[in-house]
Amino acid sequence: MFIQEGDFFLAYWDQITVWHNNKELFSKDFEISHFAFDLVPEELHWHLKEVRKH
């Protein structure tokens, strides 16, 4: 996932899927980390409405 607005750009992982021989071994969805969330300016928090769970 990424957020780009003006001069601000942030890319972060919000899901992961591990495959082996065309078989899905593991999949997980998770929210943006506290560290990444703190980097996002307040006026851009609307981008995170769907991925922030608390």
mmCIF entry with sequence, helices, sheets and N, C-alpha, C, O atoms, coordinates in Angstrom:
data_MODEL
# 
_entry.id   MODEL 
# 
_entity.id                         1 
_entity.type                       polymer 
_entity.pdbx_number_of_molecules   1 
# 
_entity_poly.entity_id                      1 
_entity_poly.type                           'polypeptide(L)' 
_entity_poly.nstd_linkage                   no 
_entity_poly.nstd_monomer                   no 
_entity_poly.pdbx_seq_one_letter_code       MFIQEGDFFLAYWDQITVWHNNKELFSKDFEISHFAFDLVPEELHWHLKEVRKH 
_entity_poly.pdbx_seq_one_letter_code_can   MFIQEGDFFLAYWDQITVWHNNKELFSKDFEISHFAFDLVPEELHWHLKEVRKH 
_entity_poly.pdbx_strand_id                 A 
# 
loop_
_entity_poly_seq.entity_id 
_entity_poly_seq.num 
_entity_poly_seq.mon_id 
_entity_poly_seq.hetero 
1 1  MET n 
1 2  PHE n 
1 3  ILE n 
1 4  GLN n 
1 5  GLU n 
1 6  GLY n 
1 7  ASP n 
1 8  PHE n 
1 9  PHE n 
1 10 LEU n 
1 11 ALA n 
1 12 TYR n 
1 13 TRP n 
1 14 ASP n 
1 15 GLN n 
1 16 ILE n 
1 17 THR n 
1 18 VAL n 
1 19 TRP n 
1 20 HIS n 
1 21 ASN n 
1 22 ASN n 
1 23 LYS n 
1 24 GLU n 
1 25 LEU n 
1 26 PHE n 
1 27 SER n 
1 28 LYS n 
1 29 ASP n 
1 30 PHE n 
1 31 GLU n 
1 32 ILE n 
1 33 SER n 
1 34 HIS n 
1 35 PHE n 
1 36 ALA n 
1 37 PHE n 
1 38 ASP n 
1 39 LEU n 
1 40 VAL n 
1 41 PRO n 
1 42 GLU n 
1 43 GLU n 
1 44 LEU n 
1 45 HIS n 
1 46 TRP n 
1 47 HIS n 
1 48 LEU n 
1 49 LYS n 
1 50 GLU n 
1 51 VAL n 
1 52 ARG n 
1 53 LYS n 
1 54 HIS n 
# 
_struct_asym.id          A 
_struct_asym.entity_id   1 
# 
loop_
_struct_conf.conf_type_id 
_struct_conf.id 
_struct_conf.pdbx_PDB_helix_id 
_struct_conf.beg_label_comp_id 
_struct_conf.beg_label_asym_id 
_struct_conf.beg_label_seq_id 
_struct_conf.pdbx_beg_PDB_ins_code 
_struct_conf.end_label_comp_id 
_struct_conf.end_label_asym_id 
_struct_conf.end_label_seq_id 
_struct_conf.pdbx_end_PDB_ins_code 
_struct_conf.beg_auth_comp_id 
_struct_conf.beg_auth_asym_id 
_struct_conf.beg_auth_seq_id 
_struct_conf.end_auth_comp_id 
_struct_conf.end_auth_asym_id 
_struct_conf.end_auth_seq_id 
_struct_conf.pdbx_PDB_helix_class 
_struct_conf.details 
_struct_conf.pdbx_PDB_helix_length 
HELX_P HELX_P1 AA1 HIS A 34 ? LEU A 39 ? HIS A 34 LEU A 39 1 ? 6 
HELX_P HELX_P2 AA2 GLU A 42 ? LEU A 48 ? GLU A 42 LEU A 48 5 ? 7 
# 
_struct_conf_type.id          HELX_P 
_struct_conf_type.criteria    ? 
_struct_conf_type.reference   ? 
# 
loop_
_struct_sheet.id 
_struct_sheet.type 
_struct_sheet.number_strands 
_struct_sheet.details 
AA1 ? 2 ? 
AA2 ? 2 ? 
# 
loop_
_struct_sheet_order.sheet_id 
_struct_sheet_order.range_id_1 
_struct_sheet_order.range_id_2 
_struct_sheet_order.offset 
_struct_sheet_order.sense 
AA1 1 2 ? anti-parallel 
AA2 1 2 ? anti-parallel 
# 
loop_
_struct_sheet_range.sheet_id 
_struct_sheet_range.id 
_struct_sheet_range.beg_label_comp_id 
_struct_sheet_range.beg_label_asym_id 
_struct_sheet_range.beg_label_seq_id 
_struct_sheet_range.pdbx_beg_PDB_ins_code 
_struct_sheet_range.end_label_comp_id 
_struct_sheet_range.end_label_asym_id 
_struct_sheet_range.end_label_seq_id 
_struct_sheet_range.pdbx_end_PDB_ins_code 
_struct_sheet_range.beg_auth_comp_id 
_struct_sheet_range.beg_auth_asym_id 
_struct_sheet_range.beg_auth_seq_id 
_struct_sheet_range.end_auth_comp_id 
_struct_sheet_range.end_auth_asym_id 
_struct_sheet_range.end_auth_seq_id 
AA1 1 PHE A 2  ? GLU A 5  ? PHE A 2  GLU A 5  
AA1 2 PHE A 8  ? ALA A 11 ? PHE A 8  ALA A 11 
AA2 1 GLN A 15 ? HIS A 20 ? GLN A 15 HIS A 20 
AA2 2 LYS A 23 ? ASP A 29 ? LYS A 23 ASP A 29 
# 
loop_
_atom_site.group_PDB 
_atom_site.id 
_atom_site.type_symbol 
_atom_site.label_atom_id 
_atom_site.label_alt_id 
_atom_site.label_comp_id 
_atom_site.label_asym_id 
_atom_site.label_entity_id 
_atom_site.label_seq_id 
_atom_site.pdbx_PDB_ins_code 
_atom_site.Cartn_x 
_atom_site.Cartn_y 
_atom_site.Cartn_z 
_atom_site.occupancy 
_atom_site.B_iso_or_equiv 
_atom_site.pdbx_formal_charge 
_atom_site.auth_seq_id 
_atom_site.auth_comp_id 
_atom_site.auth_asym_id 
_atom_site.auth_atom_id 
_atom_site.pdbx_PDB_model_num 
ATOM 1   N N  . MET A 1 1  ? 0.853   -1.158  0.000  1.00 0.00 ? 1  MET A N  1 
ATOM 2   C CA . MET A 1 1  ? 0.000   0.000   0.000  1.00 0.00 ? 1  MET A CA 1 
ATOM 3   C C  . MET A 1 1  ? 0.902   1.225   0.000  1.00 0.00 ? 1  MET A C  1 
ATOM 4   O O  . MET A 1 1  ? 2.031   1.176   0.489  1.00 0.00 ? 1  MET A O  1 
ATOM 5   N N  . PHE A 1 2  ? 0.398   2.320   -0.550 1.00 0.00 ? 2  PHE A N  1 
ATOM 6   C CA . PHE A 1 2  ? 1.163   3.554   -0.490 1.00 0.00 ? 2  PHE A CA 1 
ATOM 7   C C  . PHE A 1 2  ? 0.227   4.749   -0.399 1.00 0.00 ? 2  PHE A C  1 
ATOM 8   O O  . PHE A 1 2  ? -0.947  4.687   -0.765 1.00 0.00 ? 2  PHE A O  1 
ATOM 9   N N  . ILE A 1 3  ? 0.793   5.836   0.102  1.00 0.00 ? 3  ILE A N  1 
ATOM 10  C CA . ILE A 1 3  ? 0.101   7.118   0.173  1.00 0.00 ? 3  ILE A CA 1 
ATOM 11  C C  . ILE A 1 3  ? 0.994   8.126   -0.527 1.00 0.00 ? 3  ILE A C  1 
ATOM 12  O O  . ILE A 1 3  ? 2.172   8.261   -0.195 1.00 0.00 ? 3  ILE A O  1 
ATOM 13  N N  . GLN A 1 4  ? 0.433   8.830   -1.492 1.00 0.00 ? 4  GLN A N  1 
ATOM 14  C CA . GLN A 1 4  ? 1.164   9.901   -2.160 1.00 0.00 ? 4  GLN A CA 1 
ATOM 15  C C  . GLN A 1 4  ? 0.248   11.098  -2.278 1.00 0.00 ? 4  GLN A C  1 
ATOM 16  O O  . GLN A 1 4  ? -0.846  11.010  -2.836 1.00 0.00 ? 4  GLN A O  1 
ATOM 17  N N  . GLU A 1 5  ? 0.701   12.202  -1.754 1.00 0.00 ? 5  GLU A N  1 
ATOM 18  C CA . GLU A 1 5  ? -0.069  13.441  -1.785 1.00 0.00 ? 5  GLU A CA 1 
ATOM 19  C C  . GLU A 1 5  ? 0.943   14.578  -1.779 1.00 0.00 ? 5  GLU A C  1 
ATOM 20  O O  . GLU A 1 5  ? 1.678   14.740  -0.805 1.00 0.00 ? 5  GLU A O  1 
ATOM 21  N N  . GLY A 1 6  ? 0.993   15.363  -2.840 1.00 0.00 ? 6  GLY A N  1 
ATOM 22  C CA . GLY A 1 6  ? 1.972   16.452  -2.923 1.00 0.00 ? 6  GLY A CA 1 
ATOM 23  C C  . GLY A 1 6  ? 3.387   15.898  -2.839 1.00 0.00 ? 6  GLY A C  1 
ATOM 24  O O  . GLY A 1 6  ? 3.748   14.997  -3.597 1.00 0.00 ? 6  GLY A O  1 
ATOM 25  N N  . ASP A 1 7  ? 4.189   16.432  -1.921 1.00 0.00 ? 7  ASP A N  1 
ATOM 26  C CA . ASP A 1 7  ? 5.571   15.982  -1.733 1.00 0.00 ? 7  ASP A CA 1 
ATOM 27  C C  . ASP A 1 7  ? 5.684   14.796  -0.785 1.00 0.00 ? 7  ASP A C  1 
ATOM 28  O O  . ASP A 1 7  ? 6.788   14.300  -0.558 1.00 0.00 ? 7  ASP A O  1 
ATOM 29  N N  . PHE A 1 8  ? 4.569   14.329  -0.226 1.00 0.00 ? 8  PHE A N  1 
ATOM 30  C CA . PHE A 1 8  ? 4.609   13.229  0.741  1.00 0.00 ? 8  PHE A CA 1 
ATOM 31  C C  . PHE A 1 8  ? 4.374   11.895  0.030  1.00 0.00 ? 8  PHE A C  1 
ATOM 32  O O  . PHE A 1 8  ? 3.427   11.750  -0.743 1.00 0.00 ? 8  PHE A O  1 
ATOM 33  N N  . PHE A 1 9  ? 5.246   10.929  0.303  1.00 0.00 ? 9  PHE A N  1 
ATOM 34  C CA . PHE A 1 9  ? 5.091   9.571   -0.220 1.00 0.00 ? 9  PHE A CA 1 
ATOM 35  C C  . PHE A 1 9  ? 5.486   8.585   0.870  1.00 0.00 ? 9  PHE A C  1 
ATOM 36  O O  . PHE A 1 9  ? 6.537   8.732   1.493  1.00 0.00 ? 9  PHE A O  1 
ATOM 37  N N  . LEU A 1 10 ? 4.639   7.571   1.102  1.00 0.00 ? 10 LEU A N  1 
ATOM 38  C CA . LEU A 1 10 ? 4.932   6.522   2.075  1.00 0.00 ? 10 LEU A CA 1 
ATOM 39  C C  . LEU A 1 10 ? 4.428   5.199   1.510  1.00 0.00 ? 10 LEU A C  1 
ATOM 40  O O  . LEU A 1 10 ? 3.262   5.080   1.135  1.00 0.00 ? 10 LEU A O  1 
ATOM 41  N N  . ALA A 1 11 ? 5.306   4.212   1.451  1.00 0.00 ? 11 ALA A N  1 
ATOM 42  C CA . ALA A 1 11 ? 4.925   2.856   1.041  1.00 0.00 ? 11 ALA A CA 1 
ATOM 43  C C  . ALA A 1 11 ? 5.091   1.948   2.248  1.00 0.00 ? 11 ALA A C  1 
ATOM 44  O O  . ALA A 1 11 ? 6.067   2.063   2.989  1.00 0.00 ? 11 ALA A O  1 
ATOM 45  N N  . TYR A 1 12 ? 4.134   1.040   2.448  1.00 0.00 ? 12 TYR A N  1 
ATOM 46  C CA . TYR A 1 12 ? 4.198   0.121   3.581  1.00 0.00 ? 12 TYR A CA 1 
ATOM 47  C C  . TYR A 1 12 ? 3.440   -1.158  3.240  1.00 0.00 ? 12 TYR A C  1 
ATOM 48  O O  . TYR A 1 12 ? 2.594   -1.169  2.347  1.00 0.00 ? 12 TYR A O  1 
ATOM 49  N N  . TRP A 1 13 ? 3.749   -2.225  3.954  1.00 0.00 ? 13 TRP A N  1 
ATOM 50  C CA . TRP A 1 13 ? 3.075   -3.508  3.766  1.00 0.00 ? 13 TRP A CA 1 
ATOM 51  C C  . TRP A 1 13 ? 1.837   -3.556  4.650  1.00 0.00 ? 13 TRP A C  1 
ATOM 52  O O  . TRP A 1 13 ? 1.909   -3.242  5.838  1.00 0.00 ? 13 TRP A O  1 
ATOM 53  N N  . ASP A 1 14 ? 0.702   -3.946  4.077  1.00 0.00 ? 14 ASP A N  1 
ATOM 54  C CA . ASP A 1 14 ? -0.493  -4.151  4.889  1.00 0.00 ? 14 ASP A CA 1 
ATOM 55  C C  . ASP A 1 14 ? -1.060  -5.553  4.695  1.00 0.00 ? 14 ASP A C  1 
ATOM 56  O O  . ASP A 1 14 ? -2.096  -5.895  5.265  1.00 0.00 ? 14 ASP A O  1 
ATOM 57  N N  . GLN A 1 15 ? -0.379  -6.355  3.895  1.00 0.00 ? 15 GLN A N  1 
ATOM 58  C CA . GLN A 1 15 ? -0.750  -7.760  3.748  1.00 0.00 ? 15 GLN A CA 1 
ATOM 59  C C  . GLN A 1 15 ? 0.435   -8.529  3.184  1.00 0.00 ? 15 GLN A C  1 
ATOM 60  O O  . GLN A 1 15 ? 1.330   -7.951  2.566  1.00 0.00 ? 15 GLN A O  1 
ATOM 61  N N  . ILE A 1 16 ? 0.431   -9.824  3.401  1.00 0.00 ? 16 ILE A N  1 
ATOM 62  C CA . ILE A 1 16 ? 1.487   -10.673 2.873  1.00 0.00 ? 16 ILE A CA 1 
ATOM 63  C C  . ILE A 1 16 ? 0.887   -12.037 2.530  1.00 0.00 ? 16 ILE A C  1 
ATOM 64  O O  . ILE A 1 16 ? 0.033   -12.554 3.251  1.00 0.00 ? 16 ILE A O  1 
ATOM 65  N N  . THR A 1 17 ? 1.341   -12.600 1.437  1.00 0.00 ? 17 THR A N  1 
ATOM 66  C CA . THR A 1 17 ? 0.950   -13.948 1.042  1.00 0.00 ? 17 THR A CA 1 
ATOM 67  C C  . THR A 1 17 ? 2.216   -14.679 0.610  1.00 0.00 ? 17 THR A C  1 
ATOM 68  O O  . THR A 1 17 ? 2.982   -14.175 -0.211 1.00 0.00 ? 17 THR A O  1 
ATOM 69  N N  . VAL A 1 18 ? 2.432   -15.864 1.166  1.00 0.00 ? 18 VAL A N  1 
ATOM 70  C CA . VAL A 1 18 ? 3.599   -16.677 0.843  1.00 0.00 ? 18 VAL A CA 1 
ATOM 71  C C  . VAL A 1 18 ? 3.137   -17.864 -0.001 1.00 0.00 ? 18 VAL A C  1 
ATOM 72  O O  . VAL A 1 18 ? 2.210   -18.581 0.375  1.00 0.00 ? 18 VAL A O  1 
ATOM 73  N N  . TRP A 1 19 ? 3.790   -18.063 -1.138 1.00 0.00 ? 19 TRP A N  1 
ATOM 74  C CA . TRP A 1 19 ? 3.448   -19.144 -2.068 1.00 0.00 ? 19 TRP A CA 1 
ATOM 75  C C  . TRP A 1 19 ? 4.635   -20.090 -2.229 1.00 0.00 ? 19 TRP A C  1 
ATOM 76  O O  . TRP A 1 19 ? 5.787   -19.668 -2.125 1.00 0.00 ? 19 TRP A O  1 
ATOM 77  N N  . HIS A 1 20 ? 4.360   -21.349 -2.478 1.00 0.00 ? 20 HIS A N  1 
ATOM 78  C CA . HIS A 1 20 ? 5.385   -22.342 -2.788 1.00 0.00 ? 20 HIS A CA 1 
ATOM 79  C C  . HIS A 1 20 ? 4.783   -23.346 -3.764 1.00 0.00 ? 20 HIS A C  1 
ATOM 80  O O  . HIS A 1 20 ? 3.773   -23.984 -3.466 1.00 0.00 ? 20 HIS A O  1 
ATOM 81  N N  . ASN A 1 21 ? 5.412   -23.483 -4.938 1.00 0.00 ? 21 ASN A N  1 
ATOM 82  C CA . ASN A 1 21 ? 4.921   -24.400 -5.969 1.00 0.00 ? 21 ASN A CA 1 
ATOM 83  C C  . ASN A 1 21 ? 3.437   -24.165 -6.286 1.00 0.00 ? 21 ASN A C  1 
ATOM 84  O O  . ASN A 1 21 ? 2.649   -25.109 -6.342 1.00 0.00 ? 21 ASN A O  1 
ATOM 85  N N  . ASN A 1 22 ? 3.075   -22.908 -6.490 1.00 0.00 ? 22 ASN A N  1 
ATOM 86  C CA . ASN A 1 22 ? 1.700   -22.514 -6.821 1.00 0.00 ? 22 ASN A CA 1 
ATOM 87  C C  . ASN A 1 22 ? 0.680   -22.846 -5.743 1.00 0.00 ? 22 ASN A C  1 
ATOM 88  O O  . ASN A 1 22 ? -0.517  -22.892 -6.026 1.00 0.00 ? 22 ASN A O  1 
ATOM 89  N N  . LYS A 1 23 ? 1.124   -23.075 -4.529 1.00 0.00 ? 23 LYS A N  1 
ATOM 90  C CA . LYS A 1 23 ? 0.228   -23.335 -3.408 1.00 0.00 ? 23 LYS A CA 1 
ATOM 91  C C  . LYS A 1 23 ? 0.423   -22.235 -2.358 1.00 0.00 ? 23 LYS A C  1 
ATOM 92  O O  . LYS A 1 23 ? 1.547   -21.929 -1.962 1.00 0.00 ? 23 LYS A O  1 
ATOM 93  N N  . GLU A 1 24 ? -0.687  -21.652 -1.921 1.00 0.00 ? 24 GLU A N  1 
ATOM 94  C CA . GLU A 1 24 ? -0.612  -20.625 -0.888 1.00 0.00 ? 24 GLU A CA 1 
ATOM 95  C C  . GLU A 1 24 ? -0.313  -21.272 0.454  1.00 0.00 ? 24 GLU A C  1 
ATOM 96  O O  . GLU A 1 24 ? -1.069  -22.120 0.929  1.00 0.00 ? 24 GLU A O  1 
ATOM 97  N N  . LEU A 1 25 ? 0.798   -20.864 1.062  1.00 0.00 ? 25 LEU A N  1 
ATOM 98  C CA . LEU A 1 25 ? 1.192   -21.414 2.355  1.00 0.00 ? 25 LEU A CA 1 
ATOM 99  C C  . LEU A 1 25 ? 0.688   -20.569 3.518  1.00 0.00 ? 25 LEU A C  1 
ATOM 100 O O  . LEU A 1 25 ? 0.348   -21.096 4.578  1.00 0.00 ? 25 LEU A O  1 
ATOM 101 N N  . PHE A 1 26 ? 0.643   -19.264 3.314  1.00 0.00 ? 26 PHE A N  1 
ATOM 102 C CA . PHE A 1 26 ? 0.324   -18.368 4.420  1.00 0.00 ? 26 PHE A CA 1 
ATOM 103 C C  . PHE A 1 26 ? -0.168  -17.041 3.856  1.00 0.00 ? 26 PHE A C  1 
ATOM 104 O O  . PHE A 1 26 ? 0.354   -16.554 2.853  1.00 0.00 ? 26 PHE A O  1 
ATOM 105 N N  . SER A 1 27 ? -1.164  -16.463 4.498  1.00 0.00 ? 27 SER A N  1 
ATOM 106 C CA . SER A 1 27 ? -1.653  -15.157 4.104  1.00 0.00 ? 27 SER A CA 1 
ATOM 107 C C  . SER A 1 27 ? -2.105  -14.410 5.358  1.00 0.00 ? 27 SER A C  1 
ATOM 108 O O  . SER A 1 27 ? -2.748  -14.984 6.238  1.00 0.00 ? 27 SER A O  1 
ATOM 109 N N  . LYS A 1 28 ? -1.765  -13.136 5.426  1.00 0.00 ? 28 LYS A N  1 
ATOM 110 C CA . LYS A 1 28 ? -2.153  -12.341 6.591  1.00 0.00 ? 28 LYS A CA 1 
ATOM 111 C C  . LYS A 1 28 ? -2.388  -10.901 6.164  1.00 0.00 ? 28 LYS A C  1 
ATOM 112 O O  . LYS A 1 28 ? -1.605  -10.328 5.406  1.00 0.00 ? 28 LYS A O  1 
ATOM 113 N N  . ASP A 1 29 ? -3.475  -10.326 6.660  1.00 0.00 ? 29 ASP A N  1 
ATOM 114 C CA . ASP A 1 29 ? -3.760  -8.905  6.507  1.00 0.00 ? 29 ASP A CA 1 
ATOM 115 C C  . ASP A 1 29 ? -3.517  -8.254  7.863  1.00 0.00 ? 29 ASP A C  1 
ATOM 116 O O  . ASP A 1 29 ? -3.890  -8.802  8.900  1.00 0.00 ? 29 ASP A O  1 
ATOM 117 N N  . PHE A 1 30 ? -2.897  -7.095  7.846  1.00 0.00 ? 30 PHE A N  1 
ATOM 118 C CA . PHE A 1 30 ? -2.655  -6.381  9.098  1.00 0.00 ? 30 PHE A CA 1 
ATOM 119 C C  . PHE A 1 30 ? -2.721  -4.894  8.829  1.00 0.00 ? 30 PHE A C  1 
ATOM 120 O O  . PHE A 1 30 ? -2.672  -4.458  7.679  1.00 0.00 ? 30 PHE A O  1 
ATOM 121 N N  . GLU A 1 31 ? -2.831  -4.125  9.881  1.00 0.00 ? 31 GLU A N  1 
ATOM 122 C CA . GLU A 1 31 ? -2.969  -2.684  9.732  1.00 0.00 ? 31 GLU A CA 1 
ATOM 123 C C  . GLU A 1 31 ? -1.611  -2.013  9.601  1.00 0.00 ? 31 GLU A C  1 
ATOM 124 O O  . GLU A 1 31 ? -0.572  -2.646  9.785  1.00 0.00 ? 31 GLU A O  1 
ATOM 125 N N  . ILE A 1 32 ? -1.630  -0.754  9.289  1.00 0.00 ? 32 ILE A N  1 
ATOM 126 C CA . ILE A 1 32 ? -0.408  0.032   9.218  1.00 0.00 ? 32 ILE A CA 1 
ATOM 127 C C  . ILE A 1 32 ? 0.244   0.075   10.603 1.00 0.00 ? 32 ILE A C  1 
ATOM 128 O O  . ILE A 1 32 ? -0.452  0.176   11.613 1.00 0.00 ? 32 ILE A O  1 
ATOM 129 N N  . SER A 1 33 ? 1.562   0.000   10.648 1.00 0.00 ? 33 SER A N  1 
ATOM 130 C CA . SER A 1 33 ? 2.263   0.016   11.937 1.00 0.00 ? 33 SER A CA 1 
ATOM 131 C C  . SER A 1 33 ? 2.146   1.388   12.591 1.00 0.00 ? 33 SER A C  1 
ATOM 132 O O  . SER A 1 33 ? 1.885   2.387   11.921 1.00 0.00 ? 33 SER A O  1 
ATOM 133 N N  . HIS A 1 34 ? 2.340   1.425   13.900 1.00 0.00 ? 34 HIS A N  1 
ATOM 134 C CA . HIS A 1 34 ? 2.318   2.695   14.621 1.00 0.00 ? 34 HIS A CA 1 
ATOM 135 C C  . HIS A 1 34 ? 3.414   3.616   14.096 1.00 0.00 ? 34 HIS A C  1 
ATOM 136 O O  . HIS A 1 34 ? 3.204   4.822   13.966 1.00 0.00 ? 34 HIS A O  1 
ATOM 137 N N  . PHE A 1 35 ? 4.577   3.056   13.795 1.00 0.00 ? 35 PHE A N  1 
ATOM 138 C CA . PHE A 1 35 ? 5.697   3.844   13.279 1.00 0.00 ? 35 PHE A CA 1 
ATOM 139 C C  . PHE A 1 35 ? 5.313   4.529   11.965 1.00 0.00 ? 35 PHE A C  1 
ATOM 140 O O  . PHE A 1 35 ? 5.517   5.732   11.806 1.00 0.00 ? 35 PHE A O  1 
ATOM 141 N N  . ALA A 1 36 ? 4.754   3.757   11.021 1.00 0.00 ? 36 ALA A N  1 
ATOM 142 C CA . ALA A 1 36 ? 4.364   4.331   9.730  1.00 0.00 ? 36 ALA A CA 1 
ATOM 143 C C  . ALA A 1 36 ? 3.227   5.334   9.901  1.00 0.00 ? 36 ALA A C  1 
ATOM 144 O O  . ALA A 1 36 ? 3.239   6.391   9.270  1.00 0.00 ? 36 ALA A O  1 
ATOM 145 N N  . PHE A 1 37 ? 2.248   5.019   10.743 1.00 0.00 ? 37 PHE A N  1 
ATOM 146 C CA . PHE A 1 37 ? 1.125   5.926   10.983 1.00 0.00 ? 37 PHE A CA 1 
ATOM 147 C C  . PHE A 1 37 ? 1.616   7.276   11.495 1.00 0.00 ? 37 PHE A C  1 
ATOM 148 O O  . PHE A 1 37 ? 1.106   8.319   11.086 1.00 0.00 ? 37 PHE A O  1 
ATOM 149 N N  . ASP A 1 38 ? 2.602   7.261   12.385 1.00 0.00 ? 38 ASP A N  1 
ATOM 150 C CA . ASP A 1 38 ? 3.132   8.507   12.943 1.00 0.00 ? 38 ASP A CA 1 
ATOM 151 C C  . ASP A 1 38 ? 3.856   9.356   11.900 1.00 0.00 ? 38 ASP A C  1 
ATOM 152 O O  . ASP A 1 38 ? 4.028   10.557  12.105 1.00 0.00 ? 38 ASP A O  1 
ATOM 153 N N  . LEU A 1 39 ? 4.276   8.768   10.802 1.00 0.00 ? 39 LEU A N  1 
ATOM 154 C CA . LEU A 1 39 ? 4.948   9.513   9.737  1.00 0.00 ? 39 LEU A CA 1 
ATOM 155 C C  . LEU A 1 39 ? 3.976   10.263  8.831  1.00 0.00 ? 39 LEU A C  1 
ATOM 156 O O  . LEU A 1 39 ? 4.372   11.184  8.116  1.00 0.00 ? 39 LEU A O  1 
ATOM 157 N N  . VAL A 1 40 ? 2.709   9.870   8.863  1.00 0.00 ? 40 VAL A N  1 
ATOM 158 C CA . VAL A 1 40 ? 1.706   10.463  7.977  1.00 0.00 ? 40 VAL A CA 1 
ATOM 159 C C  . VAL A 1 40 ? 1.187   11.764  8.594  1.00 0.00 ? 40 VAL A C  1 
ATOM 160 O O  . VAL A 1 40 ? 0.719   11.765  9.733  1.00 0.00 ? 40 VAL A O  1 
ATOM 161 N N  . PRO A 1 41 ? 1.266   12.875  7.847  1.00 0.00 ? 41 PRO A N  1 
ATOM 162 C CA . PRO A 1 41 ? 0.734   14.133  8.367  1.00 0.00 ? 41 PRO A CA 1 
ATOM 163 C C  . PRO A 1 41 ? -0.763  14.011  8.680  1.00 0.00 ? 41 PRO A C  1 
ATOM 164 O O  . PRO A 1 41 ? -1.494  13.299  7.991  1.00 0.00 ? 41 PRO A O  1 
ATOM 165 N N  . GLU A 1 42 ? -1.197  14.701  9.705  1.00 0.00 ? 42 GLU A N  1 
ATOM 166 C CA . GLU A 1 42 ? -2.592  14.647  10.164 1.00 0.00 ? 42 GLU A CA 1 
ATOM 167 C C  . GLU A 1 42 ? -3.595  14.848  9.029  1.00 0.00 ? 42 GLU A C  1 
ATOM 168 O O  . GLU A 1 42 ? -4.609  14.152  8.968  1.00 0.00 ? 42 GLU A O  1 
ATOM 169 N N  . GLU A 1 43 ? -3.321  15.789  8.138  1.00 0.00 ? 43 GLU A N  1 
ATOM 170 C CA . GLU A 1 43 ? -4.273  16.092  7.066  1.00 0.00 ? 43 GLU A CA 1 
ATOM 171 C C  . GLU A 1 43 ? -4.386  14.966  6.030  1.00 0.00 ? 43 GLU A C  1 
ATOM 172 O O  . GLU A 1 43 ? -5.267  15.003  5.170  1.00 0.00 ? 43 GLU A O  1 
ATOM 173 N N  . LEU A 1 44 ? -3.499  13.966  6.107  1.00 0.00 ? 44 LEU A N  1 
ATOM 174 C CA . LEU A 1 44 ? -3.562  12.833  5.187  1.00 0.00 ? 44 LEU A CA 1 
ATOM 175 C C  . LEU A 1 44 ? -4.083  11.558  5.849  1.00 0.00 ? 44 LEU A C  1 
ATOM 176 O O  . LEU A 1 44 ? -4.101  10.503  5.215  1.00 0.00 ? 44 LEU A O  1 
ATOM 177 N N  . HIS A 1 45 ? -4.498  11.636  7.090  1.00 0.00 ? 45 HIS A N  1 
ATOM 178 C CA . HIS A 1 45 ? -5.006  10.448  7.792  1.00 0.00 ? 45 HIS A CA 1 
ATOM 179 C C  . HIS A 1 45 ? -6.255  9.864   7.141  1.00 0.00 ? 45 HIS A C  1 
ATOM 180 O O  . HIS A 1 45 ? -6.577  8.697   7.366  1.00 0.00 ? 45 HIS A O  1 
ATOM 181 N N  . TRP A 1 46 ? -6.958  10.650  6.343  1.00 0.00 ? 46 TRP A N  1 
ATOM 182 C CA . TRP A 1 46 ? -8.142  10.125  5.653  1.00 0.00 ? 46 TRP A CA 1 
ATOM 183 C C  . TRP A 1 46 ? -7.765  8.965   4.737  1.00 0.00 ? 46 TRP A C  1 
ATOM 184 O O  . TRP A 1 46 ? -8.595  8.095   4.473  1.00 0.00 ? 46 TRP A O  1 
ATOM 185 N N  . HIS A 1 47 ? -6.521  8.940   4.248  1.00 0.00 ? 47 HIS A N  1 
ATOM 186 C CA . HIS A 1 47 ? -6.059  7.815   3.426  1.00 0.00 ? 47 HIS A CA 1 
ATOM 187 C C  . HIS A 1 47 ? -6.073  6.501   4.214  1.00 0.00 ? 47 HIS A C  1 
ATOM 188 O O  . HIS A 1 47 ? -6.193  5.426   3.627  1.00 0.00 ? 47 HIS A O  1 
ATOM 189 N N  . LEU A 1 48 ? -5.952  6.587   5.522  1.00 0.00 ? 48 LEU A N  1 
ATOM 190 C CA . LEU A 1 48 ? -5.777  5.411   6.370  1.00 0.00 ? 48 LEU A CA 1 
ATOM 191 C C  . LEU A 1 48 ? -7.068  4.934   7.001  1.00 0.00 ? 48 LEU A C  1 
ATOM 192 O O  . LEU A 1 48 ? -7.040  3.988   7.788  1.00 0.00 ? 48 LEU A O  1 
ATOM 193 N N  . LYS A 1 49 ? -8.189  5.543   6.692  1.00 0.00 ? 49 LYS A N  1 
ATOM 194 C CA . LYS A 1 49 ? -9.462  5.196   7.295  1.00 0.00 ? 49 LYS A CA 1 
ATOM 195 C C  . LYS A 1 49 ? -9.762  3.696   7.192  1.00 0.00 ? 49 LYS A C  1 
ATOM 196 O O  . LYS A 1 49 ? -10.239 3.094   8.154  1.00 0.00 ? 49 LYS A O  1 
ATOM 197 N N  . GLU A 1 50 ? -9.490  3.102   6.052  1.00 0.00 ? 50 GLU A N  1 
ATOM 198 C CA . GLU A 1 50 ? -9.800  1.689   5.824  1.00 0.00 ? 50 GLU A CA 1 
ATOM 199 C C  . GLU A 1 50 ? -8.786  0.732   6.447  1.00 0.00 ? 50 GLU A C  1 
ATOM 200 O O  . GLU A 1 50 ? -9.134  -0.415  6.727  1.00 0.00 ? 50 GLU A O  1 
ATOM 201 N N  . VAL A 1 51 ? -7.545  1.162   6.672  1.00 0.00 ? 51 VAL A N  1 
ATOM 202 C CA . VAL A 1 51 ? -6.499  0.245   7.132  1.00 0.00 ? 51 VAL A CA 1 
ATOM 203 C C  . VAL A 1 51 ? -6.150  0.405   8.604  1.00 0.00 ? 51 VAL A C  1 
ATOM 204 O O  . VAL A 1 51 ? -5.429  -0.424  9.159  1.00 0.00 ? 51 VAL A O  1 
ATOM 205 N N  . ARG A 1 52 ? -6.643  1.446   9.238  1.00 0.00 ? 52 ARG A N  1 
ATOM 206 C CA . ARG A 1 52 ? -6.354  1.676   10.666 1.00 0.00 ? 52 ARG A CA 1 
ATOM 207 C C  . ARG A 1 52 ? -7.478  1.071   11.477 1.00 0.00 ? 52 ARG A C  1 
ATOM 208 O O  . ARG A 1 52 ? -8.622  1.510   11.359 1.00 0.00 ? 52 ARG A O  1 
ATOM 209 N N  . LYS A 1 53 ? -7.185  0.075   12.297 1.00 0.00 ? 53 LYS A N  1 
ATOM 210 C CA . LYS A 1 53 ? -8.225  -0.641  13.029 1.00 0.00 ? 53 LYS A CA 1 
ATOM 211 C C  . LYS A 1 53 ? -8.437  -0.146  14.450 1.00 0.00 ? 53 LYS A C  1 
ATOM 212 O O  . LYS A 1 53 ? -9.402  -0.540  15.104 1.00 0.00 ? 53 LYS A O  1 
ATOM 213 N N  . HIS A 1 54 ? -7.550  0.712   14.936 1.00 0.00 ? 54 HIS A N  1 
ATOM 214 C CA . HIS A 1 54 ? -7.754  1.271   16.274 1.00 0.00 ? 54 HIS A CA 1 
ATOM 215 C C  . HIS A 1 54 ? -7.292  2.694   16.339 1.00 0.00 ? 54 HIS A C  1 
ATOM 216 O O  . HIS A 1 54 ? -7.387  3.326   17.391 1.00 0.00 ? 54 HIS A O  1 
# 
